[in-house]
């Protein structure tokens, strides 16, 4: 039986946490002994470690592994991870997210018994940070840490090309493994039920049953560009008065988004549903799924929207065009382009045949992105090395 230690920077559910959860809970327990460790950020009853604990997966809280940069904490996190590797003695250490990937690679390499070190990243931090200085630090750190890793796993060809361009690492170390959703356990409320629940959450302030609904699920972080979602909603409402918009999620930019909604007088058209786990269960309330991100890897939410049979309108960012094929199963638009995104949305709303075409194609395409296919590919990596 092989021992696998997954380490991730924070427990708050996002794409990286969803990946770890899917891997840890779907691997054959007769073949793999799994432990998951994460830092304190987002460690709540809605966090990754709590969810894994309910599934009987071994977990460990790393109190010094934090998202913010600080030399003293990085030093403590290095020793904390090294001690855990020495204690658990895994055959494989798989790291997710930038901070864990950098510190964890070096710590695992210097453990008493060096494991196979795999770094799986959905999107590099040096592309996400708004600060030029921090981007440089993360790029340098990734270049340094690559020498301690055996395999780099990316979820899109876009990220692969980016890694090669930046010299991260030697091309032969890179593997591309697309994300995969657990279709067997992905449950959706039907449209009427989902809309009923969202209406109740809205306190009766928003009627949804007889509307066309454009929705999304995203953290209120800069990379998700929720302000563009709001501005797109404004453009759509100027053309169609039968539309409402729903955002499932939360985050530190929420107050800014609320102010923008009030400024554009969209209080009766946009509902902020807050953090709901899992958000995907409400997706069939939507007629269209809208993604406005400026930075992404290969978003899980799009795969879940496809599994719900939704037409998708998205920004042409990173690995998104590899999944949302323009005019085939959805429509794409440039980043930060509310008018063009609105045009795509109205095109689908005005053409039921087009919406049905995209819906059928997405239900077919999602079979390429299953958790079974994803895990099978990782098992090959675990057993080949």
C-alpha positions as CSV (number, residue, x, y, z in Angstrom):
1,X,0.0,0.0,0.0
2,X,1.4,3.4,-1.0
3,X,1.2,6.3,1.3
4,X,0.2,9.7,-0.2
5,X,0.5,13.0,1.7
6,X,-1.5,15.9,0.0
7,X,-0.5,19.4,1.2
8,X,-2.3,22.6,0.3
9,X,-2.0,26.1,1.6
10,X,-5.5,26.8,2.8
11,X,-8.6,24.9,3.6
12,X,-11.2,27.4,2.2
13,X,-12.9,25.6,-0.7
14,X,-11.8,26.6,-4.1
15,X,-10.6,24.8,-7.2
16,X,-7.4,23.4,-5.6
17,X,-9.3,22.2,-2.5
18,X,-11.9,20.5,-4.7
19,X,-9.2,18.6,-6.5
20,X,-7.7,17.4,-3.3
21,X,-11.1,16.3,-1.9
22,X,-11.9,14.4,-5.1
23,X,-8.5,12.6,-5.1
24,X,-8.5,11.8,-1.4
25,X,-12.1,10.4,-1.3
26,X,-12.0,8.5,-4.6
27,X,-8.6,6.7,-4.5
28,X,-8.9,3.0,-3.7
29,X,-8.4,2.7,0.1
30,X,-7.0,-0.8,-0.4
31,X,-4.2,0.6,-2.5
32,X,-3.5,4.0,-0.9
33,X,-3.1,5.3,2.6
34,X,-4.0,9.0,2.4
35,X,-3.4,12.0,4.6
36,X,-4.3,15.7,3.8
37,X,-2.6,18.6,5.5
38,X,-3.6,22.3,5.1
39,X,-2.9,25.7,6.6
40,X,-5.3,27.5,8.9
41,X,-7.0,29.9,6.4
42,X,-10.6,28.8,5.8
43,X,-10.4,26.0,8.4
44,X,-14.0,26.0,9.4
45,X,-17.0,23.6,9.2
46,X,-17.3,24.5,5.5
47,X,-13.5,23.9,4.9
48,X,-11.6,21.1,3.2
49,X,-10.3,19.4,6.3
50,X,-13.7,19.3,8.0
51,X,-15.2,17.8,4.9
52,X,-12.5,15.2,4.6
53,X,-12.8,14.4,8.3
54,X,-16.4,13.5,7.7
55,X,-15.3,11.1,5.0
56,X,-12.9,9.3,7.3
57,X,-9.7,10.8,5.7
58,X,-6.7,11.5,7.9
59,X,-6.0,15.2,8.2
60,X,-3.4,17.5,9.8
61,X,-3.6,21.2,10.4
62,X,-0.4,23.2,9.6
63,X,-0.6,26.3,11.8
64,X,2.4,28.0,10.1
65,X,1.4,27.5,6.4
66,X,-0.2,30.8,5.5
67,X,-1.0,32.5,2.3
68,X,0.7,35.8,3.3
69,X,4.4,36.1,2.8
70,X,6.5,36.4,6.0
71,X,10.0,35.0,6.4
72,X,9.6,33.8,10.0
73,X,6.4,31.9,9.2
74,X,7.9,30.4,6.0
75,X,10.8,29.1,8.1
76,X,8.4,27.6,10.7
77,X,6.2,26.1,7.9
78,X,9.3,24.5,6.3
79,X,10.1,22.6,9.6
80,X,6.4,21.8,10.3
81,X,6.1,20.1,6.9
82,X,9.4,18.4,7.1
83,X,8.5,17.0,10.5
84,X,5.1,15.8,9.2
85,X,6.8,14.0,6.2
86,X,9.3,12.4,8.6
87,X,6.4,11.3,10.8
88,X,4.0,10.0,8.1
89,X,6.8,8.7,5.8
90,X,4.8,8.9,2.6
91,X,5.9,7.4,-0.7
92,X,4.4,10.4,-2.5
93,X,4.0,14.0,-1.4
94,X,1.6,15.9,-3.7
95,X,1.5,19.6,-3.3
96,X,-1.2,22.0,-4.4
97,X,-1.2,25.9,-4.5
98,X,1.9,28.0,-4.7
99,X,2.9,28.5,-1.1
100,X,2.6,24.8,-0.2
101,X,4.2,23.9,-3.5
102,X,7.3,26.0,-2.9
103,X,7.9,25.4,0.8
104,X,6.6,21.8,0.7
105,X,8.9,20.8,-2.2
106,X,12.0,21.9,-0.4
107,X,10.9,20.4,3.0
108,X,9.9,17.0,1.5
109,X,13.2,16.9,-0.4
110,X,15.2,17.2,2.8
111,X,13.1,14.7,4.8
112,X,14.8,11.6,6.2
113,X,13.4,9.5,3.4
114,X,12.8,11.5,0.2
115,X,9.4,10.7,-1.3
116,X,8.3,11.2,-4.9
117,X,7.5,14.9,-5.0
118,X,4.6,16.0,-7.3
119,X,3.5,19.6,-7.7
120,X,0.0,20.0,-9.1
121,X,-1.0,23.6,-9.8
122,X,-4.2,25.0,-11.4
123,X,-2.7,28.5,-12.1
124,X,0.6,30.0,-11.2
125,X,0.6,32.8,-8.5
126,X,3.0,34.9,-10.6
127,X,0.1,35.3,-13.0
128,X,-2.4,36.2,-10.3
129,X,-0.7,38.7,-8.0
130,X,-1.5,42.3,-8.8
131,X,1.8,43.4,-7.3
132,X,4.7,43.5,-9.7
133,X,7.1,42.8,-6.8
134,X,5.2,39.8,-5.5
135,X,4.9,38.4,-9.1
136,X,8.7,38.5,-9.3
137,X,9.1,36.9,-5.9
138,X,6.8,34.0,-6.8
139,X,8.4,33.5,-10.2
140,X,11.8,33.3,-8.6
141,X,10.6,31.0,-5.9
142,X,9.0,28.7,-8.5
143,X,12.2,28.6,-10.5
144,X,14.2,27.7,-7.3
145,X,11.7,25.1,-6.1
146,X,11.6,23.3,-9.4
147,X,14.9,21.6,-8.7
148,X,13.3,19.8,-5.7
149,X,10.4,18.3,-7.6
150,X,10.0,15.2,-9.7
151,X,6.8,16.0,-11.6
152,X,4.8,19.1,-12.4
153,X,1.2,18.5,-13.2
154,X,-0.9,21.1,-14.9
155,X,-4.6,21.0,-15.9
156,X,-4.4,22.8,-19.3
157,X,-2.2,23.1,-22.3
158,X,-2.2,26.8,-21.7
159,X,-0.5,26.4,-18.4
160,X,1.9,23.9,-19.9
161,X,3.0,26.5,-22.5
162,X,3.3,29.1,-19.8
163,X,5.5,26.8,-17.7
164,X,7.8,26.0,-20.6
165,X,8.1,29.7,-21.6
166,X,9.1,30.6,-18.0
167,X,11.5,27.6,-17.8
168,X,9.4,25.8,-15.1
169,X,10.7,23.1,-15.2
170,X,12.4,21.0,-17.8
171,X,9.6,20.0,-20.3
172,X,10.0,16.3,-19.7
173,X,8.9,16.8,-16.1
174,X,5.5,18.3,-17.1
175,X,2.3,16.3,-17.3
176,X,-1.1,17.7,-18.3
177,X,-4.0,16.1,-16.5
178,X,-7.4,17.8,-17.1
179,X,-9.7,18.3,-14.1
180,X,-12.5,15.7,-13.6
181,X,-15.8,16.0,-11.9
182,X,-17.5,13.3,-9.9
183,X,-20.6,12.8,-12.1
184,X,-22.0,10.0,-9.9
185,X,-22.1,12.2,-6.8
186,X,-22.8,15.5,-8.5
187,X,-26.4,16.2,-7.6
188,X,-28.6,19.1,-9.0
189,X,-32.0,20.4,-7.8
190,X,-34.4,20.7,-10.7
191,X,-35.0,24.2,-12.0
192,X,-38.2,24.8,-10.0
193,X,-36.8,23.6,-6.7
194,X,-33.5,25.5,-7.1
195,X,-35.3,28.7,-7.9
196,X,-37.7,28.2,-5.0
197,X,-34.7,27.9,-2.6
198,X,-32.9,30.9,-4.0
199,X,-36.1,33.0,-3.8
200,X,-36.4,32.1,-0.1
201,X,-32.7,32.9,0.5
202,X,-33.4,36.3,-1.2
203,X,-36.2,36.9,1.4
204,X,-38.8,37.4,-1.3
205,X,-37.0,40.4,-2.7
206,X,-36.4,38.8,-6.1
207,X,-38.8,36.8,-8.3
208,X,-37.0,34.1,-10.2
209,X,-39.6,31.6,-11.4
210,X,-40.7,33.5,-14.5
211,X,-37.3,35.0,-15.3
212,X,-34.3,34.2,-17.5
213,X,-31.5,33.7,-15.0
214,X,-27.8,34.2,-15.6
215,X,-25.7,32.9,-12.8
216,X,-22.2,32.1,-11.6
217,X,-20.4,30.7,-8.6
218,X,-17.2,32.4,-7.6
219,X,-15.2,33.9,-4.7
220,X,-15.2,37.7,-4.6
221,X,-11.5,37.9,-5.4
222,X,-9.8,40.1,-8.1
223,X,-9.1,37.2,-10.4
224,X,-12.9,36.4,-10.7
225,X,-13.7,40.0,-11.7
226,X,-17.2,40.0,-10.3
227,X,-17.5,43.8,-11.2
228,X,-17.5,42.8,-14.8
229,X,-20.3,40.3,-14.1
230,X,-22.3,43.2,-12.6
231,X,-21.6,45.5,-15.5
232,X,-22.5,42.8,-17.9
233,X,-25.8,42.4,-16.0
234,X,-26.5,46.1,-16.5
235,X,-25.9,45.8,-20.3
236,X,-28.2,42.8,-20.6
237,X,-31.0,44.5,-18.6
238,X,-30.9,47.4,-21.0
239,X,-31.8,44.9,-23.8
240,X,-34.1,42.5,-22.0
241,X,-36.3,43.3,-19.0
242,X,-37.0,39.6,-18.2
243,X,-33.5,38.8,-16.8
244,X,-32.2,38.3,-13.3
245,X,-28.7,37.5,-12.1
246,X,-27.4,35.3,-9.3
247,X,-23.9,35.1,-7.8
248,X,-23.2,32.3,-5.4
249,X,-20.1,33.0,-3.3
250,X,-18.4,35.4,-0.9
251,X,-15.1,37.1,-0.3
252,X,-13.3,40.3,0.7
253,X,-14.4,42.3,-2.4
254,X,-18.1,41.8,-1.6
255,X,-18.6,45.4,-0.2
256,X,-17.1,46.8,-3.4
257,X,-19.5,44.7,-5.5
258,X,-22.5,45.8,-3.4
259,X,-21.6,49.4,-3.9
260,X,-21.4,48.9,-7.7
261,X,-24.8,47.1,-7.8
262,X,-26.3,50.1,-5.9
263,X,-24.6,52.6,-8.2
264,X,-26.0,50.8,-11.3
265,X,-29.4,50.5,-9.7
266,X,-29.5,46.7,-10.0
267,X,-30.6,45.8,-6.5
268,X,-33.8,44.2,-7.9
269,X,-32.0,42.3,-10.6
270,X,-28.9,40.8,-8.9
271,X,-29.1,38.4,-6.0
272,X,-25.9,37.8,-3.9
273,X,-26.7,34.3,-2.5
274,X,-23.6,34.1,-0.3
275,X,-21.5,31.1,0.3
276,X,-23.4,27.8,-0.4
277,X,-21.7,24.4,-0.3
278,X,-22.0,22.8,-2.8
279,X,-22.9,25.8,-5.1
280,X,-23.4,23.5,-8.0
281,X,-26.6,22.0,-6.7
282,X,-28.4,25.2,-7.7
283,X,-27.0,25.5,-11.2
284,X,-30.2,24.3,-12.9
285,X,-31.8,27.4,-11.6
286,X,-29.8,29.2,-14.3
287,X,-30.5,29.5,-18.0
288,X,-26.9,30.5,-18.7
289,X,-23.7,30.2,-16.7
290,X,-21.4,33.2,-16.9
291,X,-17.7,33.3,-16.0
292,X,-16.0,36.7,-16.1
293,X,-12.6,35.7,-14.7
294,X,-9.4,37.5,-15.7
295,X,-7.2,34.7,-14.4
296,X,-8.0,31.0,-14.3
297,X,-6.5,27.6,-14.8
298,X,-9.3,25.3,-15.9
299,X,-12.4,26.2,-13.7
300,X,-14.3,23.5,-12.0
301,X,-17.4,25.6,-12.0
302,X,-17.5,25.4,-15.8
303,X,-17.3,21.6,-15.8
304,X,-20.2,21.5,-13.2
305,X,-22.2,23.9,-15.4
306,X,-21.6,21.6,-18.4
307,X,-22.7,18.6,-16.3
308,X,-25.9,20.6,-15.5
309,X,-26.5,21.0,-19.2
310,X,-26.1,24.8,-19.2
311,X,-24.9,27.0,-22.1
312,X,-21.8,28.8,-21.0
313,X,-20.6,32.3,-21.7
314,X,-17.0,32.9,-20.5
315,X,-14.0,35.1,-20.9
316,X,-11.3,33.8,-23.2
317,X,-8.8,33.2,-20.4
318,X,-6.1,30.6,-19.8
319,X,-7.4,27.0,-20.3
320,X,-11.1,28.0,-20.6
321,X,-11.1,27.9,-24.5
322,X,-9.9,24.3,-24.2
323,X,-13.2,23.4,-22.5
324,X,-15.6,26.0,-23.8
325,X,-15.2,25.8,-27.5
326,X,-16.6,29.0,-29.1
327,X,-19.8,28.4,-31.1
328,X,-19.6,24.6,-30.3
329,X,-20.8,24.4,-26.7
330,X,-20.7,28.0,-25.5
331,X,-19.6,31.5,-26.4
332,X,-16.4,33.3,-25.5
333,X,-15.5,37.0,-25.2
334,X,-12.4,39.1,-24.3
335,X,-11.6,39.9,-20.7
336,X,-13.3,42.9,-19.1
337,X,-15.8,43.3,-21.9
338,X,-19.3,43.8,-20.4
339,X,-20.9,44.8,-23.7
340,X,-19.5,41.9,-25.6
341,X,-20.4,39.4,-22.9
342,X,-23.9,40.9,-22.8
343,X,-24.1,40.5,-26.5
344,X,-23.3,36.8,-26.2
345,X,-25.8,36.3,-23.4
346,X,-28.6,38.0,-25.4
347,X,-27.7,35.9,-28.5
348,X,-28.4,32.7,-26.5
349,X,-31.5,34.1,-24.8
350,X,-32.9,35.2,-28.1
351,X,-32.2,31.8,-29.8
352,X,-33.6,28.8,-27.9
353,X,-32.3,26.5,-30.6
354,X,-28.8,27.7,-29.9
355,X,-29.2,27.3,-26.2
356,X,-30.5,23.7,-26.7
357,X,-27.5,22.9,-29.0
358,X,-25.0,24.1,-26.4
359,X,-26.8,22.2,-23.7
360,X,-26.8,18.9,-25.6
361,X,-23.1,19.3,-26.5
362,X,-22.1,20.1,-22.9
363,X,-23.8,17.0,-21.6
364,X,-21.8,15.0,-24.2
365,X,-18.5,16.8,-23.7
366,X,-18.5,16.5,-19.9
367,X,-17.8,12.7,-20.3
368,X,-14.3,13.7,-21.2
369,X,-13.8,15.4,-17.8
370,X,-14.7,12.7,-15.2
371,X,-13.0,12.1,-11.9
372,X,-12.4,8.5,-13.0
373,X,-10.3,9.6,-15.9
374,X,-8.5,12.1,-13.8
375,X,-7.7,9.6,-11.0
376,X,-6.6,6.9,-13.5
377,X,-4.1,9.3,-15.0
378,X,-2.7,10.2,-11.5
379,X,-2.5,6.5,-10.6
380,X,-0.3,6.0,-13.7
381,X,2.0,8.8,-12.3
382,X,2.0,7.3,-8.8
383,X,2.9,3.8,-10.1
384,X,5.3,4.7,-12.9
385,X,7.7,6.5,-10.7
